[in-house]
Amino acid sequence: IVPEDGNTVRIGLLADKGGKPLFDSFCRKIVVKKIISMQGGLVPKYDPWALTSKGNVKLVGDAALQVKATTGGGIIQGLIASEALANSIDSNYDYEKLWRKKMGRELWLHLKMRNAMDRFTKKDWGDLITILQNERNIRILSNHDRDRLWGIALRLLLEPRLWKYARFLS
């Protein structure tokens, strides 16, 4: 939920299946008074094997699947890829290698996290939320950029209660 102003919010939902019923249920729970408009569409998901360059054709952003699998966000990644493309043209360097060096590892970790989270039970989610609500973990999550998931993950590794979630990373 993102506020537009004092009376209007944008509500977004990302779902693999049954998005409309989930959205309707969510809106009932938070008591949405009026829906001004609705939009829907596919959100691309990062694929480490997808090629983003062939000959003179180069893809960036959503078209290149340069999207965080955990959130569906990709604006920053699209900007990073655009910069990589400009640099590759200026320096005659391989675009594919350049953008992957800048953010491929991060996108891969987001994909691993998404795949792990897709296997969580309701209890796993509840336990995770409880663990993340202590002061130290809130500080880590509040003070680190979600586009730099490695930095967050490395700091949270010091939380032994999170180690049980490693089983989902296979």
Phi, psi and omega in degrees: 000124180236121180293137172267316177200195183293343184240350188229139176229157170257133180242129179237149178221134177244119183217145175284323182217151172063038183298316184296311177298322178296318179297313180300317179297316179298316180297324176295320182294322182265005176058067174284124183277323184208133175258120182281315178201161178228146176223154177211158178179173178278140174252122180293156179234135182307136175229111184296346182262352182289134177275139181245006184209132173208117183061232180269005180263124180231137178249144176226160174066219182303321181298332180262008182061029180272067187229138178291120182292340180283328187235342186082001180282145180205008182297310180298317181297320177297321178292319178298316180294322178297318177296318178298320179295314178300316179296322180293325178290314181297321186256002183056041180255156182295113181303313182305312180294321184293311182291324179295324177295324183283326186211003182299319180296319179295314180297324177297317180295320176300319179296315178300316179297317179298314180298321178294312183297330178295342180260359180294145169271172175300323179295318177302315179297315180299315179297317181299315180299318178299314180298317184285352182272002177281160188303316181297313182292323176298319179298316179299311183292329181281331189255006181233143183290126180292345174283349178245066186298329179301317180299319178293312183301316181296321179289323180285344177299339178285355178264098185302331181294343179275345184299332181296340180280351179299332181298338181276350185276357181293000000 
